[in-house]
Amino acid sequence: MPDLPDLDPVIHGKLRLALLSLLAGVEEAEFTWLREKTGSTDGNLGAHLLKLEEAGYVAIEKKFVLRKPVTLYRMTEQGREALVAYVRALKELLGAVLEAT
Amino acid sequence: MTDQLERQDIEERLEQIEKMLLEGRSSVQRGGWGLVLWGAAYLIATAWGMLTREWSLAWSTTMIAAACITAVIARAKAKGVRSFASRALRAIWGSTGGALWVFCGAISASGHWELHSFIAAICVLVGGGYLATGIFLRWHAQALLGILWWAAAVASCLVAGPQQIGWIFLVMDVAMIGFGTYLMILESRATRAMRRVAHA
């Protein structure tokens, strides 16, 4: 069974993987939408989004809509490339596992 | 055993990515509620018209109310996310809705009103919207609903009077409500499955 060293640790967390995959399917999303889709708490979601932002996988834009603060999240090109590489690595691992069994 | 677990983990992750990607894409496309709402609106307008013979009052009142409710719900549903699909669907239904209002307004204002051709034109326009949506989203059932609307357009040209046209509309209303309810059940299941995956 091969190890998992090539898997990006930033994406490997299940909630972060879910967030990045969700953002891959849209142009941009608000914090509240991501919270609704993942069923996560504010604190947990904020912490994981921060990690994705620090890795450069997610870009954040803060603005006011009708005087209310809105935080928009968008997947960066770097994030898209990382997700593609992660999926490719997973598929390679799966192939290796299937071959071994 | 370890091999089996790791294989399972990899497969679960791939499944999670696929589900979330689809969710991101499809969350703005969910239209089950719209079909139920408009199916119910047509049903109310048809029943009202058949009972009172006040077709203009019944249809104009119900359609304006349904359009207002649609605008409010669609705005609330689309809140928080923007995508290519949401813009495409707004374009399709905005154009279809606009075409319907222009057509109905022009016909009403001109007085050149003939029941069969009026109903046929409405069915063709609505059917076009459903067909375009079905093709764009690759939902065969919705595309089929569009073709059913076109079949209703042909049928409404062939039948004798308002009573028969009313029956055609009743069949379409039931089809829309049935299909919309089915879609809403699927959407609800998909949402529950996605939340499970995110926290697995």
Interface residues (C-beta under 8 A of the other chain):
Chain A: M1 K14 L15 L17 A18 S21 L22 L23 A24 G25 V26 E27 E28 A29 E30 T32 W33 E36 K37 T38 G39 S40 L83 V87 L90 K91 L93 L94 V97 L98 A100 T101
Chain B: T2 D3 E6 R7 I10 E11 R13 L14 Q16 I17 K19 M20 L21 L22 E23 G24 R25 S26 S27 V28 K79 G80 V81 R82 S83 F84 M194 R195 V197 A198 H199 A200
